[in-house]
Amino acid sequence: MSWQIKEKTISKVGVDQEACMGCGTCVALLGEMIEMDESKGVARVKSNFPPNISADKILEVVNACPSGAIKLYDENGQVVDLS
């Protein structure tokens, strides 16, 4: 499974736990995919392919993250730059 966002193929969503400030915005917007790791106080991906998640929803979460911790990866595992 993959998503098309800004003409780029996204194969994986990740959380940079070093950058994450634990505000929970991503969990509130996309709890089907992201959860809080209570022991670390930061977000983590719980499922990379939950059903019925749109590319628009993923983009919304990326843009809403105040620390820029939500990362998108291509099929080669490289971070995708959406700017």
C-alpha positions as CSV (number, residue, x, y, z in Angstrom):
1,M,0.0,0.0,0.0
2,S,1.1,3.5,-0.7
3,W,-0.3,7.0,-1.0
4,Q,0.2,9.7,-3.6
5,I,1.0,13.1,-2.0
6,K,2.0,16.1,-4.1
7,E,2.9,13.7,-7.0
8,K,5.2,11.7,-4.8
9,T,4.7,8.1,-3.7
10,I,4.7,7.6,0.1
11,S,5.2,4.0,1.3
12,K,5.6,4.6,5.1
13,V,4.8,7.1,7.8
14,G,7.2,7.6,10.7
15,V,7.8,9.6,13.8
16,D,11.1,11.2,14.6
17,Q,11.0,10.5,18.3
18,E,14.0,12.9,18.9
19,A,12.0,15.8,17.4
20,C,8.6,14.8,18.9
21,M,7.4,17.0,21.7
22,G,4.6,14.8,22.8
23,C,1.7,17.2,22.2
24,G,-0.6,14.5,20.9
25,T,-1.9,16.4,17.8
26,C,-1.0,13.5,15.5
27,V,-2.9,11.1,17.8
28,A,-5.9,13.3,17.9
29,L,-6.0,13.6,14.1
30,L,-4.8,10.1,13.1
31,G,-5.3,7.8,16.1
32,E,-5.8,4.8,13.8
33,M,-2.1,5.1,12.8
34,I,-0.3,6.9,15.5
35,E,-0.3,6.4,19.3
36,M,1.5,7.9,22.3
37,D,4.3,5.9,23.8
38,E,3.5,6.7,27.4
39,S,6.8,5.5,28.7
40,K,8.7,7.9,26.5
41,G,6.1,10.7,26.3
42,V,6.3,10.8,22.5
43,A,4.3,9.5,19.5
44,R,5.0,6.4,17.6
45,V,3.4,4.6,14.6
46,K,1.2,1.7,15.6
47,S,0.1,0.7,12.1
48,N,1.5,1.9,8.8
49,F,-1.5,0.6,6.8
50,P,-4.8,1.1,8.7
51,P,-7.8,0.8,6.4
52,N,-9.3,3.9,4.8
53,I,-6.7,6.4,5.6
54,S,-6.5,9.0,2.8
55,A,-3.4,10.9,1.5
56,D,-5.2,14.1,2.5
57,K,-5.4,12.9,6.1
58,I,-1.8,12.0,6.2
59,L,-0.8,15.4,4.8
60,E,-3.0,17.1,7.4
61,V,-1.1,15.4,10.2
62,V,2.3,16.2,8.7
63,N,1.3,19.9,8.4
64,A,-0.3,20.0,11.9
65,C,2.8,18.6,13.8
66,P,4.4,21.6,15.5
67,S,7.8,20.0,15.7
68,G,7.9,18.5,12.2
69,A,8.3,15.0,13.7
70,I,6.0,13.2,11.3
71,K,8.1,11.9,8.5
72,L,7.1,10.4,5.1
73,Y,9.2,7.8,3.4
74,D,9.4,6.5,-0.2
75,E,9.7,2.8,-1.2
76,N,13.5,3.0,-0.7
77,G,13.2,4.2,2.9
78,Q,14.3,7.8,2.0
79,V,12.5,10.8,3.7
80,V,10.2,12.5,1.2
81,D,10.5,16.3,1.0
82,L,7.1,17.7,0.2
83,S,8.2,21.4,0.0
